[in-house]
Amino acid sequence: LHGRDYRISTVNDPEYTRRLVEYCNGMMQTIETASGVTDYLKLMVLSILQVTHTYFEELEKNGGKPEEMDAKLNSILQTIEKTEKELAKLTASAK
């Protein structure tokens, strides 16, 4: 993912997982090019926010309910927090 290797355990098909990674790579590259941000963690957070924004737009277009959106947002924010902590640990152990 954006030049880094991760071991991923998932119930999803490997090809589907590769497509997700390609999408994320494209999103991170687009944000990096448009914003000039090169910090990996910042790119991850901005990418997650952009994907969340897109998700909410689609949910609203298709009649999604606000309470469902709140639950999804809370889940996404928890994932961001966990990812930040894991990246901080990885960064600290790499030094």
Backbone bond lengths (Angstrom), bond angles and torsions (degrees), N, CA, C in turn:
res aa  C-N    CA-C-N  psi(-1)  N-CA   C-N-CA  omega(-1)  CA-C   N-CA-C  phi
1 L - - - 1.448 - - 1.514 107.64 -
2 H 1.303 115.89 113.11 1.464 122.96 -179.64 1.534 111.41 51.94
3 G 1.339 114.42 45.78 1.456 120.49 176.70 1.518 115.41 86.42
4 R 1.316 117.33 2.51 1.468 120.69 178.85 1.523 109.40 -116.95
5 D 1.308 115.37 147.32 1.464 120.99 178.38 1.515 110.37 -98.23
6 Y 1.328 115.56 138.39 1.456 122.14 177.52 1.515 108.56 -133.72
7 R 1.306 116.25 142.58 1.458 121.43 172.41 1.525 105.94 -89.90
8 I 1.327 116.56 121.83 1.462 121.38 -175.85 1.518 109.36 -119.86
9 S 1.314 116.01 126.72 1.463 121.84 173.44 1.519 107.21 -105.56
10 T 1.304 115.83 124.92 1.461 119.73 -177.45 1.519 110.42 -152.43
11 V 1.318 115.94 156.69 1.459 120.82 175.30 1.527 110.38 -86.84
12 N 1.321 116.43 -8.31 1.468 121.12 -178.30 1.516 111.00 -75.67
13 D 1.314 114.73 157.76 1.452 122.50 176.21 1.535 109.56 -61.54
14 P 1.341 118.63 137.55 1.468 120.64 -179.91 1.533 113.73 -55.40
15 E 1.317 117.22 -37.08 1.470 119.98 179.63 1.528 110.75 -65.84
16 Y 1.320 116.35 -39.51 1.464 120.73 177.14 1.528 109.60 -63.07
17 T 1.316 117.04 -43.18 1.465 121.50 178.68 1.524 110.27 -62.06
18 R 1.328 117.77 -40.83 1.472 121.20 176.48 1.530 111.11 -61.45
19 R 1.331 116.25 -39.58 1.468 119.58 178.12 1.521 110.82 -63.96
20 L 1.322 116.80 -39.45 1.467 120.33 177.25 1.523 110.90 -62.75
21 V 1.318 116.27 -43.96 1.468 120.84 179.16 1.525 110.11 -63.36
22 E 1.325 117.68 -43.34 1.472 120.86 177.91 1.524 110.84 -60.66
23 Y 1.322 116.81 -41.06 1.464 120.50 178.21 1.525 110.30 -62.73
24 C 1.336 116.04 -46.57 1.475 120.59 179.16 1.524 111.01 -62.31
25 N 1.332 117.07 -42.33 1.463 120.43 177.64 1.521 110.76 -58.77
26 G 1.318 116.17 -45.00 1.463 120.38 178.67 1.514 111.92 -62.70
27 M 1.323 116.24 -41.57 1.466 120.97 179.22 1.525 109.91 -63.09
28 M 1.324 117.31 -46.09 1.461 120.88 -179.06 1.527 110.59 -64.45
29 Q 1.322 117.33 -40.25 1.462 120.94 179.46 1.527 110.67 -65.40
30 T 1.324 116.94 -42.19 1.463 121.23 178.65 1.527 110.82 -61.59
31 I 1.322 116.16 -45.33 1.466 120.25 -179.78 1.527 110.36 -66.66
32 E 1.328 117.08 -41.45 1.462 120.68 178.94 1.524 111.06 -61.10
33 T 1.311 116.88 -44.28 1.469 121.98 -179.99 1.524 111.08 -66.55
34 A 1.323 117.23 -44.48 1.463 120.94 -176.17 1.524 113.13 -73.12
35 S 1.331 116.68 -34.81 1.463 119.58 -172.54 1.523 114.19 -103.95
36 G 1.329 116.24 -21.23 1.457 119.24 -175.68 1.523 112.99 81.94
37 V 1.327 117.14 -0.53 1.469 121.43 178.07 1.523 108.13 -71.04
38 T 1.329 116.24 129.22 1.466 119.70 179.13 1.529 112.24 -119.18
39 D 1.326 117.40 -10.75 1.459 120.70 178.76 1.534 109.38 -66.11
40 Y 1.341 115.39 126.65 1.459 121.13 -174.58 1.529 112.51 -58.51
41 L 1.309 117.53 -47.55 1.462 120.73 -177.99 1.525 110.99 -64.11
42 K 1.319 117.25 -42.25 1.467 120.10 178.18 1.524 110.93 -63.13
43 L 1.336 116.75 -40.28 1.463 119.88 177.22 1.522 111.12 -62.93
44 M 1.333 116.23 -40.16 1.470 120.06 178.38 1.531 110.33 -61.48
45 V 1.321 116.45 -47.74 1.467 120.60 -178.19 1.531 110.42 -63.79
46 L 1.321 117.16 -46.17 1.470 120.16 179.26 1.527 111.04 -62.55
47 S 1.318 117.12 -37.52 1.468 120.79 178.16 1.520 110.93 -65.91
48 I 1.330 116.51 -43.54 1.465 119.98 178.74 1.523 110.30 -62.07
49 L 1.323 115.87 -41.85 1.467 118.89 178.39 1.523 111.50 -63.54
50 Q 1.317 117.75 -40.63 1.464 120.89 179.54 1.528 111.16 -65.93
51 V 1.319 116.59 -43.34 1.469 120.21 178.35 1.527 109.85 -63.61
52 T 1.329 116.87 -40.95 1.467 121.16 178.17 1.524 110.80 -62.93
53 H 1.319 116.01 -43.29 1.468 120.67 177.44 1.535 110.28 -58.30
54 T 1.298 116.32 -47.38 1.469 120.98 179.71 1.528 110.54 -62.10
55 Y 1.322 116.14 -42.76 1.462 120.96 178.99 1.530 110.58 -60.09
56 F 1.339 116.90 -47.83 1.456 120.39 -179.48 1.524 111.97 -63.29
57 E 1.320 116.93 -39.62 1.470 119.58 176.94 1.520 110.42 -58.26
58 E 1.330 116.15 -46.41 1.472 120.46 -179.66 1.524 110.96 -66.07
59 L 1.323 116.37 -39.92 1.459 120.27 178.89 1.526 110.52 -62.02
60 E 1.313 117.22 -44.40 1.465 121.16 179.09 1.528 111.32 -64.46
61 K 1.334 117.18 -40.61 1.471 120.78 178.57 1.518 111.16 -61.28
62 N 1.337 116.09 -31.71 1.459 120.80 -175.48 1.528 112.79 -101.68
63 G 1.340 116.56 19.78 1.456 120.23 173.84 1.512 115.32 80.09
64 G 1.321 117.93 26.05 1.464 121.27 177.16 1.514 111.50 -63.15
65 K 1.306 116.27 149.47 1.460 121.41 -178.52 1.526 110.21 -94.18
66 P 1.343 117.47 141.94 1.472 120.96 -178.83 1.523 113.89 -54.66
67 E 1.340 118.12 -40.38 1.460 119.56 -178.96 1.528 111.76 -66.05
68 E 1.329 116.36 -33.05 1.462 119.91 174.94 1.528 109.65 -66.62
69 M 1.330 115.87 -40.36 1.454 120.55 179.28 1.525 110.43 -64.23
70 D 1.333 117.78 -40.42 1.462 121.26 178.49 1.527 110.96 -61.74
71 A 1.314 116.62 -43.74 1.462 120.69 179.35 1.529 110.50 -62.84
72 K 1.322 116.67 -43.06 1.460 120.57 178.15 1.524 111.06 -64.51
73 L 1.327 116.55 -42.60 1.458 120.60 179.81 1.527 110.77 -61.90
74 N 1.335 116.94 -44.60 1.459 120.01 178.14 1.522 111.19 -60.24
75 S 1.303 116.89 -40.69 1.460 121.04 177.71 1.523 110.79 -63.22
76 I 1.316 116.74 -43.08 1.464 121.38 179.59 1.524 110.53 -65.28
77 L 1.325 117.43 -42.25 1.463 120.79 179.01 1.524 111.18 -63.66
78 Q 1.317 117.73 -38.74 1.459 120.86 176.11 1.532 110.59 -63.31
79 T 1.320 116.33 -39.96 1.462 120.51 177.84 1.527 110.57 -64.05
80 I 1.329 117.14 -40.85 1.465 121.18 177.94 1.532 109.62 -61.12
81 E 1.328 116.86 -45.65 1.462 120.72 -179.32 1.525 111.30 -62.08
82 K 1.328 117.05 -43.89 1.467 120.76 178.05 1.528 110.56 -62.69
83 T 1.323 116.11 -42.62 1.466 120.64 -179.54 1.523 110.56 -63.77
84 E 1.324 117.35 -42.38 1.461 120.68 178.13 1.522 110.76 -59.97
85 K 1.325 117.08 -43.86 1.468 121.12 179.56 1.528 111.11 -64.30
86 E 1.336 117.00 -43.76 1.460 120.73 179.40 1.525 111.25 -64.48
87 L 1.335 116.99 -41.85 1.456 119.92 178.45 1.528 111.40 -65.77
88 A 1.328 117.14 -37.50 1.462 120.30 177.89 1.533 109.82 -63.65
89 K 1.323 117.42 -41.62 1.465 120.83 177.31 1.522 111.11 -63.36
90 L 1.341 116.65 -44.66 1.466 120.60 179.14 1.511 111.50 -62.64
91 T 1.314 116.39 -41.75 1.456 121.12 179.73 1.529 110.48 -64.62
92 A 1.323 116.02 -42.92 1.470 120.54 -179.84 1.526 111.49 -65.95
93 S 1.321 117.09 -38.95 1.469 120.25 -178.78 1.528 112.23 -75.27
94 A 1.351 117.01 -21.64 1.467 120.71 179.12 1.516 111.67 -78.65
95 K 1.327 117.25 -17.23 1.463 121.06 -177.24 1.496 112.08 -83.33
